[in-house]
Amino acid sequence: MKDEIIKVLKDVYDAKEAIQVNDLLGLKTTEEYKEVVKNLEELVEEYVLYKTKKDKYILLKNVPSLKIGRLTVNKKGFGFVILPSEEDLYIGSDALNGAIHDDIVLAEITKNGVKREGRVLRILKRELSDMVGEVVFKDNEFQIELDDDKKDIDLVIKKESLIHCVPGHKVVIRLLKELGKKKYLASVIKILGHKDDPGVDILSIAYKYGIETEFNEQVIKELETIPVEVKESELQNRVDLTDKEIFTIDGSHTKDIDDAISLEMENGLYVLGVHIADVSHYVKENTALGDTAMDRGTSCYLADTVIPMIPHKLSNGICSLNEGVLRLTMSCVMKINSKGKVVAYDIFPSFIKSRKKMTYEAVNDIIVRDVVAQGYEDYVPTLKKMNELAHILRKEKESRGYIDFDLDEAEVIQDEQGRAIDIVKRLREDGEKLIEDFMIAANETVASHIYNMDLPFIYRVHGTPNNEKIDDFVNLVKLLGYELATKVTELTPVTMQKLLSELNDKPEFELLSSMLLRSMKKAEYSKENIGHFGLGSKAYTHFTSPIRRFPDLTVHRLLKKYLVENDLSMSTISYYDSSLVEVAEHSSEKEVGSVNAERDVLDMKMAEYMENHIGEEFDGMITTVTNFGFFVELPNLVEGLVHVNTLKGDFYNYIPEKLALIGQNTKIQYRIGDKVKIKVIASSKETSMIDFALVKDEQNGSQE
């Protein structure tokens, strides 16, 4: 009946009562009318229909100004309504209408300009899961102050759940019952530790995003059945690659090693082998290990803390491609010509014995600086040949539109107590790029193979950017005083590549690259292959990291099912045709949670680091301008707020179309890209906020 309701309302642009919809359907009986009402309400729940305050119904898509989506609010006070198939809607801090982070809301578009703006009309659904807070003693009783200040709710805590709590404890609470509009009965279900204990700060953020740090009893029990070394019987029906020169390249602290590589030459072709840990051999469907891996979706890397998708016994042990030991693998061996084209390939189960655990630092010394560390002498020719191939592959990708944003990333250096003692830019040289290029080649090869077989699969997709967002970006570049020769008439990867190339020599390049990246859609997992815009790839998947990503583990299971077991039965195809939709959606959601947790940990650690630098002066660049001030990024990527109230000598107005704060009398303006000198005036690890004030200096600000 839902399809029929949608059909009769397709060209109706005024809201109808349930009885009117019933009449449009030509139904007569009371039972039929009840069924209509039931389906109308379900369509409202599914956000297909909009129900007015007068209990009338209309197709949501027939009201262009109304949008339904999940609200995300950031620490800067404003938020966005996330709209999957179109540009997200900006919601100012004064337009939230009582909505809090993660609410499903009905919003109205109020401005269609350089940036689409809107306001929340109604909260449709509030999803409050377990939350993290700090125990405090206030008003003669124990209370919980939530870590997430975006969750603007009142709590009544069951007293018996506070028995073992002391002020300063970080705890996980569970909401039990709604007592009022924003008031809930809650109970403490877990004490994480005291806020000053090493690691508790990171654990608190993990639990905030529902990232489990412990494995359940069923998983622990299953682990007892997993061997600590590969058995002879497990090598059957696998290709023996132990005689090949195969090694791994990772960070010096990496313990969960997914991938190993090899390279040979054959008749003028590069024979590149990418050998990936066969996690699917140990983590099977419909087991506690498999269900937990699915539920977690991904490993999380929070500063120097790793919360693994699968237990360490597997991730650091039998699955990790450690040096000098037998390991089961899935290999993708590609023959590549001098133009970077894969002309032949094979995908098969194998077993290897890695010759050496190499580090990026040592490999970069060899291929970038011609400095050879002890123990690497025998591998120099292969590494240099690999670097040669990596440059060929990268050139081929660039020719089809591969977009290399090459954005700087911050790395937190901590002491033994887990306190941030430095923030540095993460180094990315040819060694890191080499591994990236090889993994992309394998991922594309695997994806193309299954796509051409027309079988259910899970792809890593990246859609074409929204035209309006790119137009907004081009307008921003013009506001900064730059004219672009590239005409954005057709959005292709090559067009975006040209835009980046034009901006490459500009002092604001890092900032503009970041903004261009943010104007693009987010990559996600999908059963449907729409290609990967950012890579300029027609078919792409994630095959190379099954220890830390569930989609990769799923890809391995599919490869075995299709290519090894040769199971192409209708029942198998039908099963994956339906189940992969959920896998893709869930994996995408878990990835977003992990990325958000990583961001929050970084923000918190940056604030912790800057607590020791209050009063110091730094040079920086304005990255965001708002009506309450502007954010300045320092060379080490630390960002802080210069509040408008700290700007002395004039009253400053925010001019949105210029993305600038402009002095009412002096006409001094502060805009995105401006270089400024600041002093650190406050920093709080508790709130993850850093406050700057301008140092009075002739370089700060410019005349309008």
Secondary structure, DSSP 8 states (H G I E B T S, - for coil): -HHHHHHHHTT--S-B-HHHHHHHTT--SHHHHHHHHHHHHHHHHTTSEEE-TTS-EEEGGG-TTEEEEEEEE-TTS-EEEE-TTS--EEE-GGG-TT--TT-EEEEEEEE-SSS-EEEEEEEEE-----EEEEEEEETTEEEEEES-TT---EEEE-GGGGTT--TTEEEEEEEEEEEETTEEEEEEEEEEEETTSTTHHHHHHHHHTT---S--HHHHHHHTTS-SS--GGGGTTSEE-TTS--BEEE-TT-----EEEEEEEETTEEEEEEEEE-GGGTS-TTSHHHHHHHHH-B-EEETTEEE-SS-HIIIIIITS--TTSEEEEEEEEEEE-TTS-EEEEEEEEEEEE-S-EEEHHHHHHHHHH----TT-GGGHHHHHHHHHHHHHHHHHHHHHT--------EEEEE-TTS-EEEEEE----HHHHHHHHHHHHHHHHHHHHHHHHT----EEEB----HHHHHHHHHHHHHTT----S--SS--HHHHHHHHHHHTTSTTHHHHHHHHHHTS---EEESS---BTTTTBSS----S-TTTBHHHHHHHHHHIIIIIS----HHHHHHHHHHHHHHHHHHHHHHHHHHHHHHHHHHHHHHHHHGGGTT-EEEEEEEEEETTEEEEE-TTS-EEEEEGGG--SS-EEEEGGGTEEEETTT-EEEETT-EEEEEEEEEETTTTEEEEEE---TTS-EE-
